[in-house]
Amino acid sequence: MENGVIEILPERILGMQRLEALFKEKGYLICQSSGEKIYDFEEIVAVFLPLSSSTDQVMTVRNDMATEFMHKCLLSIP
């Protein structure tokens, strides 16, 4: 494993735990692709977008929209 991956992994775990806590608090999360509320935690995909070598942005997407969402993100990279 690369050094950066080892250092980022705990932050990704914390990011997922924060999403889970927010879901438990509100009862839903917002899909970043469609804007719809997701009420079933099993339908959520956590997408980690790197902002820098040490920081990720975690986004929630409905599992059936995750592939299209990632494709659009990749197309937007210059």
C-alpha positions in Angstrom: 0.0 0.0 0.0 1.1 3.5 -0.7 1.8 5.8 2.3 -1.0 8.2 1.4 -3.6 5.4 1.4 -2.7 4.2 4.9 -3.0 7.7 6.3 -6.3 8.5 4.6 -8.1 5.2 5.4 -8.9 6.2 9.1 -10.4 9.5 7.8 -12.6 7.6 5.4 -13.8 5.3 8.2 -14.6 8.4 10.3 -16.4 10.0 7.3 -18.6 6.9 6.9 -19.3 6.9 10.6 -20.3 10.6 10.4 -22.7 9.8 7.6 -24.2 6.9 9.6 -24.6 9.2 12.7 -26.3 11.9 10.5 -28.6 9.2 9.0 -29.6 8.0 12.5 -30.2 11.6 13.6 -32.3 12.7 10.6 -33.6 9.4 9.4 -32.4 10.1 5.8 -29.5 11.4 3.7 -29.7 13.4 0.5 -28.5 11.9 -2.7 -25.9 14.2 -4.3 -26.9 13.1 -7.7 -30.7 13.5 -7.7 -31.3 15.6 -4.6 -33.8 13.0 -3.3 -33.9 11.9 0.3 -32.7 8.3 0.9 -34.5 6.6 3.8 -32.9 3.2 3.6 -29.2 3.1 4.7 -28.7 0.0 2.6 -29.3 2.1 -0.6 -26.5 4.6 0.2 -23.1 4.6 -1.5 -20.4 6.8 0.1 -18.3 8.4 -2.6 -15.0 9.8 -1.5 -13.7 12.5 -3.8 -10.1 13.6 -3.2 -9.8 17.4 -2.6 -6.1 17.2 -1.9 -3.5 14.6 -1.1 -4.7 14.5 2.5 -8.4 15.5 2.3 -11.5 13.8 0.9 -15.0 15.0 0.5 -17.5 12.2 1.3 -20.8 12.4 -0.7 -23.9 10.2 -0.5 -25.4 8.8 -3.6 -28.2 6.3 -4.1 -26.6 3.0 -5.1 -28.5 2.8 -8.4 -27.1 6.2 -9.4 -23.5 5.8 -8.2 -22.0 4.7 -11.5 -23.6 7.6 -13.4 -22.6 10.0 -10.7 -18.9 8.8 -10.7 -18.9 9.0 -14.6 -20.1 12.6 -14.5 -17.5 13.5 -11.8 -14.7 11.9 -13.9 -15.9 13.8 -17.1 -15.7 17.1 -15.2 -12.0 16.7 -14.4 -10.0 18.9 -16.8 
